[in-house]
Amino acid sequence: MPSEKNCSLTIAGTEEEVTKVAVRHAIEDHGHQDSPELQEQVRSMLKDEA
């Protein structure tokens, strides 16, 4: 997600693992509320590892 805190966190793993950790990070460190929309937004930003 675009970050107002200039967050540079990178997470690697399966789609399920990355989504779970990224959503938790968004909630705990950036103040987002857990929702299906947040989870979908996180999934839409995933990129395959090069």
RAPEKA-V759940 format. One record per residue. N is the residue number from 0. SS is DSSP state (hx for helix, st for strand, lp for the rest). PSI is psi in degrees with one decimal (NA if undefined). D_LAST is the distance of its C-alpha to the last C-alpha in whole Angstrom. Layout:
BEGIN
<<N & SS & PSI & D_LAST> <N & SS & PSI & D_LAST>>
END
This chain:
BEGIN
<<0 & lp & 146.3 & 20> <1 & lp & 137.2 & 21> <2 & lp & 128.7 & 23> <3 & lp & -16.8 & 26> <4 & lp & 5.6 & 26> <5 & lp & 44.8 & 23> <6 & lp & 134.6 & 21> <7 & lp & 17.3 & 18> <8 & lp & 136.3 & 17> <9 & lp & 134.2 & 13> <10 & lp & 134.6 & 13> <11 & lp & 148.7 & 11> <12 & lp & -161.9 & 13> <13 & lp & 163.1 & 14> <14 & hx & -42.7 & 15> <15 & hx & -46.1 & 18> <16 & hx & -47.5 & 18> <17 & hx & -43.7 & 16> <18 & hx & -46.1 & 18> <19 & hx & -48.4 & 21> <20 & hx & -39.9 & 20> <21 & hx & -39.9 & 19> <22 & hx & -44.4 & 22> <23 & hx & -43.1 & 24> <24 & hx & -44.2 & 23> <25 & hx & -38.3 & 24> <26 & hx & -52.4 & 27> <27 & hx & -38.3 & 28> <28 & hx & -18.5 & 27> <29 & hx & 0.2 & 27> <30 & lp & 15.4 & 30> <31 & lp & 157.8 & 29> <32 & lp & 138.3 & 31> <33 & lp & 132.3 & 29> <34 & lp & 160.9 & 29> <35 & hx & -33.9 & 28> <36 & hx & -42.3 & 27> <37 & hx & -45.1 & 25> <38 & hx & -40.7 & 23> <39 & hx & -38.5 & 22> <40 & hx & -42.3 & 21> <41 & hx & -48.2 & 19> <42 & hx & -38.4 & 17> <43 & hx & -18.6 & 17> <44 & lp & -5.6 & 15> <45 & lp & 144.3 & 12> <46 & lp & 143.4 & 9> <47 & lp & 143.7 & 6> <48 & lp & 142.0 & 4> <49 & lp & NA & 0>>
END
